[in-house]
Amino acid sequence: MNRVILASKSPRRRELMELLHIPFEVIVSDIDEQIDTQNDLVKEIEKLSYQKANAVYKLHEDALVIGSDTIVKIGNDILGKPKSTQEAAKMLRELSDNTHEVVTGVTILCNGKAETFSSVAKVTFYPLSEEEIQDYIATNEPMDKAGAYAIQGDAAKFIRSIEGDYYTIVGLPVAELYHRLKKY
């Protein structure tokens, strides 16, 4: 296999890549992460994963580069990373006693060819009290997470059910990526 590069600054993606037991390095792509909410959101997140991978691939064409991005969406609204504790509380209130989707797009670039795919998981929250929301925000965990929560962290206690790949929610569909990488 070629040299493998993960084009992501996410520590969670790095941890998930380690589960594959494939030597890799991390080189962060510096792209402007813009999503056109007028377009299909799955296609938009796939496009972002491609842009991340391609920005690094252009500088390392001898490598296999993996780019990935994740969004949390409820209806047609994207819940990004909260910019304030008030915004985090608003997002958590919206997720409370509700089902939302987490979409992770992934692109593999190797030998001048791109393979892009996405994985979608549905997450249902239990009802959250205002006290639970404020206590969770006080942990500071929501502040750098899309949708204002980390399923692998303290928010685990809020999750009623998951439909789909757990690792998609964390930020990288590990098994699907592994099986796609086998052909390289």
DARA-V630781 format. One record per residue. N is the residue number from 1. RES is the residue in one small letter. PHI is phi in radians with two decimals (999 if undefined). D_LAST is the distance of its C-alpha to the last C-alpha in whole Angstrom. Layout:
<<N RES PHI D_LAST> <N RES PHI D_LAST>>
This chain:
<<1 m 999 6> <2 n -1.08 8> <3 r -1.03 11> <4 v -1.93 11> <5 i -2.18 14> <6 l -1.68 15> <7 a -1.60 18> <8 s -2.71 20> <9 k -1.62 24> <10 s -1.22 24> <11 p -1.12 24> <12 r -1.19 24> <13 r -1.11 20> <14 r -1.05 20> <15 e -1.07 21> <16 l -1.20 19> <17 m -1.06 16> <18 e -1.08 18> <19 l -1.13 18> <20 l -1.41 14> <21 h 0.94 15> <22 i -2.03 12> <23 p -1.07 14> <24 f -2.63 14> <25 e -2.17 17> <26 v -1.96 19> <27 i -2.28 20> <28 v -1.38 22> <29 s -1.47 22> <30 d -2.00 26> <31 i -1.93 26> <32 d -1.46 29> <33 e -1.46 28> <34 q -1.93 30> <35 i -2.03 30> <36 d -1.53 32> <37 t -1.23 34> <38 q -1.39 35> <39 n -1.67 32> <40 d -1.03 30> <41 l -1.17 28> <42 v -1.12 25> <43 k -1.10 24> <44 e -1.13 26> <45 i -1.25 24> <46 e -1.12 20> <47 k -1.08 22> <48 l -1.08 22> <49 s -1.09 19> <50 y -1.14 18> <51 q -1.07 21> <52 k -1.10 20> <53 a -1.10 16> <54 n -1.15 18> <55 a -1.04 20> <56 v -1.41 18> <57 y -1.04 16> <58 k -0.99 19> <59 l -1.67 20> <60 h -2.48 17> <61 e -1.22 15> <62 d -1.44 13> <63 a -1.85 11> <64 l -1.66 9> <65 v -2.01 12> <66 i -2.00 12> <67 g -2.01 16> <68 s -2.65 18> <69 d -2.62 22> <70 t -2.29 24> <71 i -2.22 27> <72 v -1.95 30> <73 k -2.30 32> <74 i -2.25 35> <75 g 1.15 37> <76 n -1.78 36> <77 d -1.69 36> <78 i -1.65 34> <79 l -1.81 34> <80 g -1.43 33> <81 k -1.38 34> <82 p -1.15 37> <83 k -1.62 39> <84 s -2.69 42> <85 t -1.17 44> <86 q -1.14 45> <87 e -1.17 42> <88 a -1.07 41> <89 a -1.09 44> <90 k -1.06 44> <91 m -1.10 40> <92 l -1.14 40> <93 r -1.11 44> <94 e -1.19 42> <95 l -1.34 39> <96 s -0.96 42> <97 d 0.96 42> <98 n -2.52 40> <99 t -1.96 36> <100 h -2.37 34> <101 e -1.98 30> <102 v -2.05 27> <103 v -2.05 25> <104 t -2.03 21> <105 g -1.73 19> <106 v -2.37 16> <107 t -2.21 14> <108 i -1.93 10> <109 l -2.00 11> <110 c -2.73 8> <111 n 0.89 10> <112 g 1.35 13> <113 k -2.02 11> <114 a -2.00 12> <115 e -2.17 11> <116 t -2.12 14> <117 f -2.60 16> <118 s -2.43 19> <119 s -2.28 20> <120 v -2.12 24> <121 a -2.23 26> <122 k -1.85 30> <123 v -2.19 32> <124 t -2.02 36> <125 f -1.63 38> <126 y -1.23 41> <127 p -1.10 44> <128 l -1.96 45> <129 s -1.39 48> <130 e -1.08 49> <131 e -1.12 49> <132 e -1.09 46> <133 i -1.07 44> <134 q -1.17 46> <135 d -1.11 46> <136 y -1.17 42> <137 i -1.07 42> <138 a -1.10 44> <139 t -1.28 41> <140 n 1.28 40> <141 e -1.05 36> <142 p -1.20 36> <143 m -1.26 37> <144 d -2.14 33> <145 k -2.13 31> <146 a -1.03 31> <147 g 1.38 34> <148 a 1.18 36> <149 y -2.69 34> <150 a -2.10 32> <151 i -1.08 31> <152 q -1.49 30> <153 g -2.00 33> <154 d -1.13 37> <155 a -1.28 36> <156 a -0.93 35> <157 k -1.30 38> <158 f -1.66 39> <159 i -1.56 36> <160 r -1.38 38> <161 s -2.73 35> <162 i -2.30 31> <163 e -2.12 29> <164 g 2.10 26> <165 d -1.44 23> <166 y -0.94 25> <167 y -1.21 22> <168 t -1.06 22> <169 i -1.20 25> <170 v -1.23 25> <171 g 2.44 22> <172 l -2.80 18> <173 p -1.26 17> <174 v -0.98 16> <175 a -1.14 15> <176 e -1.13 14> <177 l -1.08 11> <178 y -0.98 10> <179 h -1.18 10> <180 r -1.28 8> <181 l -1.23 5> <182 k -1.00 5> <183 k -1.30 4> <184 y -1.63 0>>
